[in-house]
Amino acid sequence: MNAGRPELKGTVGAVSSTHWLASGTAMAILEKGGNAFDAVTAAGFVLQVVEPHYNGLGGDVSVLAYKAADRRTTAICGQGPMPQAATPGHFHALGLRQIPGSGLLPAVVPGAMSAWMRLLGEYGSLPLRDVLDAAIGYATDGFPLLPDTARAIQVLAPLFRTEWAESGRTYLQGGEAPRAGARFRNSALAGTYQRLLREAETASSDREAQIAAAESAFYQGFVAEAVDAFTSGAAVLDATGRKHHGLLTGQDMATWRATIDAPALLTYGNLAVHKPGPWSQGPVFLQQLALLGGFDLRAMGLGSAEYIHTVAECAKLAFADREAWYGDPAHSDVPLDTLLSPAYTAARRELVGSKAAMDLRPGSPDGRQPWIPVQQPDELPPADSEWMAQMHSGLPTIVQATAARGDTCTIAVADRHGNLVVAVPSGGWLKSSPVVPGLGFSLGTRGQTMSLAEGHPNSLAPGRRPRTTLSPTLVLRDDEPYLAFGTPGGDRQDQWTLGFHLAVTEFGLDLQSAVGTLAFHTDHFPSSFTPHESRPGVLVVEENCDPSTVDALRRRGHEVELAPAFSLGKVCAVGVDPEHRFLRAAASPRGSLAYAVGR
């Protein structure tokens, strides 16, 4: 499906994101003379304004960046850690077996601001004012409210009126939920951006010093002070049906900054595929790709039953390893080199049979015994209202009876200088945590992805980063920039983007055709989000799949669940045409919101 959209090609810049206003902002920055890093940052701040149900200034972001000047790819970790007061014992003392997915208990250090400032300060070229201008404008003057945002506010309105008062002041208009398409403003958020900019420009006239000052104002200044006062103040209602104080403090914020690291890497033929490290789920993409390297996918045919079966079975193996071995590498010994090694991969590949596997089968890298903690669900109060039922799920979206959903945002940019960057921002969802008074944004709740069982790489510990689902991809071809892409979708990101990647690299589709190919995924493994449910053997396929293919998959033992046609994922991609060096862009037609721009 391409809905009449072509693959865009140009020479000045290529942009793709999950919202047309963010895409337009990024292209405006490129036309102003900024580079890809300026553009992606400006778009990232716009997404905080226009998609508050998917991300916010209090959330997190994962970034991959290729800088042409030094021909180097880096990963920027905008995933903040758990507070120093967050221990398994604290949660057990509250009578909890899981970290709830809403409220203040799962709040982590907001990582997005530091990551964007690191990217802008070290790789960008424009002043901070130019980069923040569009976000301030939309927050001040208004933007058309998306249907999904309006739906979320409508469902949560009773909670906002009675319990989360600051969320009510931010999102309700005259005490009522605004309608989709209404002109919506967030004056408190605009004020936060403006004060960050004002303090930055007061501190110095130097560009880099201003960016550092804005970061300091957030993590050591007025933002940290407001967060500290809020989390230590009144207790807040959460999914447990009880009120709890938060654990995050201003000191937790003051002592953390985003890091710039070497990404995880897999060489696949003439392609160098980069992902964020095992503090994210990103390496599962590389593990899947390595496993699939031993099959003749082209002979199977794109979208055939054999192709879908093989890809799904490899996903089960890779995600089983995610559950057993991934976590913050600063706190755990994650055997990533072995997990990606040819010998380990070959042994794991032997487990792929002609029938669907029903067990979760993590491997034993270096002879180590795998362990996947069982997340015991808590006894929650009866969901006697829709808003309480929604709070029971840690997902950012208003959960509906469909496999289709979007959970976050994506922005990818390529510029005329040869730079390539992709970011997946999320967290700080309006559904999951109340707005911090005076700031106009919520805190991220990524702590819910951690286990209270001790001794696992993703066990809760003070200062440890929870394993995030945010997973951009950046690919070089013959050591030259080639592709950058991402999608919303939580745990499913690295299945939907893998389908896109294979459509381009194995089957030769152009970017726009590839983002519209049949999408599918397995929910065989535990969800990262509370209550961490899994559906062993379930294979979700869009209903536009050939019925004979569906029948063949069922004969192989898959429990096939059909999702609405063209509903899974929103892949956004940019790249460089290796033959003519044109910049390319494409955006998924799914959801009718993602937008690509090329010039």
N, C-alpha and C positions, 0 to 999 in steps of 0.2 A: 504493500500500500504506500503510495506517495502522494495521494490526494492532489495530483497536479503540480506538486512542488518539484522543482529541479534541484540537482546539486548545484550550489552556488559556487562561483569561481571569481577570483579577483586578484588584484596585485597589491592593494593597500592594506587590507585586513580581512579576516574572517572571524565571525563570532557566532556562537550558538549558546542559548541558555533556556531555562525553563520558564522564562517570562519575557514577553516582548519588550517591556520597558527596560529591563536589565540589558537585553541585547542592544537596544537602541542607545543606551547609555555607553556601553562599551565601544560601539562604533564611533560615537561622538568623541570619545576620548582619543581614539586612534586618529580621527580626522583633525583633532586639535594639535596633534604632534606627539601625543603620548605613545608609549609602547604597550605591548601585550600585558605587562604586569600592572601598569597603571589602569588599563582598561578592565582587567578582570577584578581588580580591587574595587573600582568604582561601581561595577555591576554587582559585586558582592554586597556592598552596603545598600544598594537599591533593593536587592532581594530581601534584605532584612525588613524593609518597609512594606513592600507590596505582597510578600508571601509570609506573613507572621505566623501562619499555621504550620509552616514547614521549617522556619529558621528565624534567628534573631540575633541581636547584638550580644545577648547573654549566652549564645550557643557555641558551636565548635565548627571547625572546617579542616579538611584535608586537601593539600595542594601539591601538585607536581609541576615543576617548572623546568623547561629547557632554555638556558641562556646562550644565545648564539655566540656572544662575544668570547666566552670561554669554553663553548662546546661541552657543557656539563649539565646533567639532569640532577635536580635535587628534590627532596620531599620536605615539605614544611608541615610539622605536626601542630595543628591547632586543636588538639584534644587535651583539655585541661585535666589535672589529676583529682583524686578524691581529697577531701579535707583531712587535716591531721587528726581530727576527732573521730573520723569514720573508721570504726573497727567492727569486726563481727560481733564482739561482745556487746557493743552498744545496741545493735539491732536485736540480738537475742534477748537483751534485758527489756526491750520493748515488746517481747512476745512475738517477734517476726521471724519467719523462715526464709523470706526473700526481701530484697530491697524494693520497696514499692515504686511504681512507675510514675507517680505524680506527687506533687507537694514539694517540700523543701528537703526531705531526707536524702533523695538521690542527687541533689545538686552538686555539681563539680565546679572547679575553677573555670570561668568562661574563657574559652581558648581562641575564639574567632578574632577578637580585636588584636591580640598579640600576633597571631599568624598573618593577618592582613598587613599590620605595620611592619613586620619583618620582611614580607615580600615587597612592599612598597619602598621601604627604606633602602634595601640592599639591591633591588633589581629595577625599581621604577625610576621615573625621571621627572614627573610633574609634582608641583606643590600639593600639599594636603588639601588645601582649599579647593583646587580643581577636582580632586578625586571625590570629595564629600559633597560637592555642590548639588548633584542630582538627587542624592538621598535626602538631603535637607529640604530640597524643593518639593519632593513628593510627600514627605512627612508633614511639611508646612501647608502646602497648597492643596494636597489631596490627590487621590488616584482612584480608578474604578475598582471597587471591591470585588474580588473573585467569588464565584459561586461557592467554592469549597470553603473559603474563609467565612463567608456569610453563614453557611450551614453550621460550621463549628461554633461560631458565636451564638447562633440561635439555640443550638442544643445546650450550650453551657451557660446561657443567660441566667437561669435560676441560681446556679453556683456563683456567678459573678455578682448577682444582686444580694445574696445572703451571706456569702463567706469570703470570696475573693474580691473585696471591695475595690482595690486599685485596678484589677482587671475590668471591673464594671465601669469605672471612670474612663478607662482607656478605650474599651471596645463597644460599649452601649451608648446609644444616642437617645437622650431623654428617657433613660431606663429601658429602652427597647433595642432589640438586635437590628442593625442596619440591613437593608436588602442588598442582594447581589447587584452590582452595577452602580451602587450609590457612591457618591464622592466621599471618600473616607480620609480623615486626617489623624495623625498621631502627634499632637503638639508637644507632648512630654518627650517623646523620642527625638523630635526635631530639636528641642531644647538641649538634650544630652549631646547630640552631634555638635550643635553650635557652641556649647561650652567647651567641649573637647578641642574644637578648632580655635576658640578664643584663647584658651590657656596655652595652646601650642604656639600661636602667633605672638602672644605676650612674652613667652619664654625666649624666643630667638627669631631672627630673620633668616636663619640658615634652614634649608629644606630638611636635611637629615635630622637636625636638632629639633625641629618642629614635630616631626614624626615621633621621635623619642619622647618628647614632652607630652604628646597626646597619649601615648602608651602609658606613660607614668601617671597621667591624670586619671586614667581608667583603673590601673592596678594598684596605685598607691595614693590616689587622690580622692576626689569627690565621689566617683563611682564606687570604689571599694568601701568608702565610708557609708554610703547609702545601703549597699548590700549587707555590710556587717550589722548595721542598725536593724535592718529588716529581719535577717535570719536569727538574730539573737533576741528579737522582740516577741511579738505575739505569736503563739502557735497557730499553725495553718492546717486546715482540713485536707486530708489526702485520701488515697484509694482505700486505706484501711478503715475508713469511716470515723477515724479519730483525728485529733489535732496534734501536730508535732512541731517542735522547733527545728530549725535547720542546723547543720553542722558547719557549713562554710563560713569562714571568717575573712575579714580584711587582711589578716596576716597570711592566710593561705594564698590570697591573690597577690600580695606584695612579693612573695618569694618565688613566683613562677613566671617563666616566659616561654613562648613557643620556640621549638628547636628547628634547625635546618640540618637535615640528615641525608646520608646516601640512601636512595630508595632500594627496595627489593628488586632484583633483576633476574630475568630469564632470557637467555639467548635462544632464539627459535628460528633456525635457518639464518636468513640475513636480517632478521628483526631482533631488536633489543627492546624487550617489553618491561616497562618500569611500573612498579606499584608501591604504595606506602608499606611500611614494615609491619611486623606482626602485632604491633599495638592496634592495628586495624585488621579487618578481615582480608585486606588486599591480596596477600600471598595466595589465597585460595584460587584466584584467577590464574596465577602462574602454575600452581599445582594441577589445575584442570588442563591447562594448555600443554604441560609436559606429558600428562597421561595421554591426551588425545594425539600427541605426536607419534604414537605407535600405531595409529589406525589410519586407513585410507579414507578420509572423510569425503574426498571428492568423488570417489567411486560410489560411496553410499548415496550421494545426492543431497543437496540442501533441503531440509524439511522432511526427509523420508523417515519411516518408522525406525530403521536401523540407525540413522543419524541421531534422531532425538533420543532413542534408547541409550546409545553409546555416550552421548554428551551428558545425559542425566545420571547415568551410573558413575561416570567419572566425577561428577559434581558431588555425589554422595560420599565418595572416598575422600575428596579434598575437604569437604565441610566436616567430616568426621575428625579429620586431623585438626581443623580449626578448633573444634570443641575440646580436643584433648591437649593441644600444644600451644595455642596462640595466647599471648598476653603481653604486658609491658616488658620489653626486653631489658629495660633498666632495672627491673626488679626480679626477673625470671630468666632462666637459661632456656631460651627458645631454640630448638635445633633446626633452624630454618635452612641452613646449608644442606643438611642431610635430607630434609623434606623435599628439597628441590633437586637432589642429586640423581643422576641417571640410574644408579643401581637401585636405590629405594623406589624410584618411580617405576622401573621395570617390574619389580616385585609386586607393587600395588596394582599395576596394570593387569596382572594375571588374575586378579579378583573379578574383573569385568566379565560376566558371563552373558549367555543369551537370554536369561530371565532376570526380572527386576529383583534386586536385593531388598530384603525386608529388615535386615539388621543394620545398626550403626557400627561401622567397622573401622575404628582408628588404627593407624599403624604403630609400629614399635621402632622409631628411628634410633639408631645406635644401640639397639637392644633394650631400650628403656620401655617400661610398661606404661601403656596409656591409661589415663583415668579421666572420666567425664563425670563431674559431680551431678547428682540428681537434684534438680531444683524442686523442693517441696512447696506446693502452693499454700498460701496462707488462707485461713478462713476469713473471708471478707463479708461485710454486711450485705444483706439482700439488696439487689439492684432494683429498688422500687421507683427509680426515676431514670430517664434516659441518660442524664448527665452523670449519675453515679455509675451506670453500666459502662459508659465511655471511660471513666477514670480507672476502672479496673484493668483496662488495657494500657500498656505503656507506649503504644504506638502514637505518633503525633496526629494521625488522621482520625476523623470520626468513622469508626469501624462500621462497615455495612456488610450485608450478606453477599459478598462477592470477593473473588480472589484479586480483583484489580484494585490497585491503590498507588498513591505516590506518597513518599515519606520525607522527601527532602528536596534539594535544589541542585542544579549543576550549571556551571559556566565554563566554556572553553574558548580560547582566543589564540589566533595566529596572526603575526604581524609581518610587515614588509622587511623587517630586519632579520627575520629567521627565528624569532623567539616563538615559543610554543608553551602554553600553560593551560591547566585544567584544574578546577576547584569544585569540591562537593561540600557545600555548607549545610548545616543542620543544627538542631538543638535550640533551646529557648522557645519551644512551641507554646502558643497561647493556651493550648488544651492542658498541658502537663504541669504547669507551675504558675503561681500568681505573679502578676506584674510587680516589680519592685517599685515602691512609692517614689514618685518624682522622676523616674528614669525612663518609663515608657516601654520597658522590655522585661521578659521573664528570664529566669535562670534555666540552664540546661539540666536535664535529668538523666544523663548518660550513666550515672552510677548504677542504675537498675540492671545494666548488662552484666554486673559482676556477681559472683557466687559468694555466699556466706560460709561455704565450706573452705577451710584453710588448707593450704598446701598445693593449690592449683595455680597455673600461670595467670589466670584471670580471677583469682580470689581477691576479695576486698582487703585492702591494706591502706594505711595512711600514705598519701603522696603517690599512690600508684594510679596510672592511667587506666581507666576501663577500656576494654577492647571495643573499638567502634566499628560500625558497619560502613562508614564513609570511605569510598574506594574509587578514586579517579584512576585513569590509565593513560600513560604516555608511551608512545612507540617511536623508536628510531628505525629507519631502514637504511642499511649500508652506512650507518653512523650519521645519517641526516634526518632532520625532523620529518615525521611522517603522519602520525595520528595523535590526537588527544581527545578523550571522550569520557563521559560519565552518565549516570542516570539516577533519578530517585528510585527508591525501592527497598530500603533497609537491607535485610539479609539477602534479598534477591538481586541486588545490584550486580554482583559478579557472575550471575547466570545470564541476565539480560544483556549486559555489555559483552559477555563472551560470545553470545549469538551474533551480535553486530560485528565484532572483531573477526570471527570466522567467515561471515558473509563477505567481508572486504578482502581479507588476506588469503582465504582458501578458495573462494568462489568468484572473486573478481568483480563484485558488485560495486557500483559507485556509492558514495556515502549516503545519499538520500534514499536510494533503493534499499540499502542495508539497514537503515533505521526503521524501515517499514516491513521487514521480513517477519515471518511467523515467530512469535515469542512463546517461551515455555519455561517452566522451572519446577524443581522439586522442593517440597517442604518436609523432607525426610528427617531433618535434624532439628534440634531445639531452636526456637526463635531467640534472638538476642534480647527481646523485649519482654518485660513482665506480662503474663505469667509463664513465659518460656515454653510454650506448647510446641509439640512436634506432631507431624502427621506421616508416620512411616509408610513408604510405598506410594504416597500420593504424588502424582505428576499432573501439574496444571498446564493446560494447553489452550491457546485461544481457539474459539469455536469455528473460526474460519479454516481450521486445519481440515485437510481432506478426510472424510469419514472413514475411508478404507485404512488410512494411516492410524486413526484413533483405534479402530478395531484391531489392527496389528499390534499396537502398543498394549492393549488389554490382553491379547493372547500371550504377550510376553510377561504378564503378571503385574503390570502397572495399574494402579487404581487411578484412572484418568478422570480428572475433573475439568470440565470445560468452562473457561472464562469468556466474558463477552469479547466479540471480535475486536482486534486492535485496541486492547485495553491494558496490556502489561508493559509497564515501563514508559520512560520518556527519554530515550537516548539522545544526547546532544553531542555533536562531534564537529571537530575542525581538523584540518590536515594540510598537507602539501602534496601536490601532484608531482610524483617523482620524475615524470618525463618533461613537463613544460614549466614546472616550478610555480604553477598557479596556487594560490591559497584557496582552500576548499572549506565549505561549511554545509551542515545539514542538521535538521531538527526533526524529531519524531512528530508525526501528525497525531499521535495518541494524546487525547485530552485537549487538543486544539489550543494549547497555551505556549508550548515551546516554540522558539522563533530563531531562525538563523538569518544573519545579515552578512553580505559580502560586498566589497567594493574594490 
